Amino acid sequence: MAIQFDALQMNMLSTISDLEKVPTGAYNIRQNGQKLDRNTTANIDIVTKDDKDGIDIYIKPGTKNESVHIPVILSESGLHDMVYNDFHIGEGADVVIIAGCGIYNCGEQKTEHDGIHTFYCGKNSKVKYVEKHYGEGEGTGDNVLNPVTVCYLEEGAYLEMETIQIKGVDSTKRRTEAVVGKNATLIIGEKIFTHGKQFAETYFDVKLDGEGSHTHVVSRSVARDDSKQVYYSNIYGNAACNGHTECDAIIMDNARVDAIPEIHANNTEASLIHEAAIGKIRGEQLTKLMTLGLTEKEAEDRIIAGFMK
């Protein structure tokens, strides 16, 4: 019989994984460093690692229209949780993977989750990966999340990543590394919101090694109050390939945003583009919305919501 979740667990699962009840299909739910619940299917197996903390997710070749949920909940102040999750996606599979971590910290100590996820995307496989991070709680301890994602895309593979930091994360260092093979595609869409004295650092390192490989990396962020963000992006064109990296940020109050996009063409047939734009909300945008009856704060919130959509 499936486990019954309490109100805190369901609130966190809803926020980070859009779950209103125990998911159908394959899932592994982790709380405070321990397995809380797990389910597998005929095509998707989840196995606990023997050598370190984490799981291996095996998706059979040809699997279609299935999903995997692997959310993490931390509700103990002072806990440092590190987990290694490896995804083995078989040839021709087409799946959705939903991850994410929610921290509820009511104490004075730092609570931290470091998730290291590695994707092995088989030939002609297709994966959509969604990862959300969120923190809350009445305590004074910091909420820290440091995700690492490593991707290997075989010929013709397609991996779309959507990573979102909602709010309540005091410090994060996010690192994504990828090796993209022949005719393979990596799409990354990142959204980050920081406030207070929060700090967020993002680092992308994408190697386009195969002929016909492609990547499109976009980061959208909002920094307000006294928060700070740093964005690094490196794309290496090592074959006849196409790559694009883009950073768009709204800066408010006393916040600071640094953007350092780099492209490295190591082949005469590599076509690479980088863009970065940082700026405040334009006065005419606020004025237009305020003439419709919104307060200045409501207008700001509306603009930010549209920008981060």
Disulfide bonds with the S-S distance in Angstrom:
none
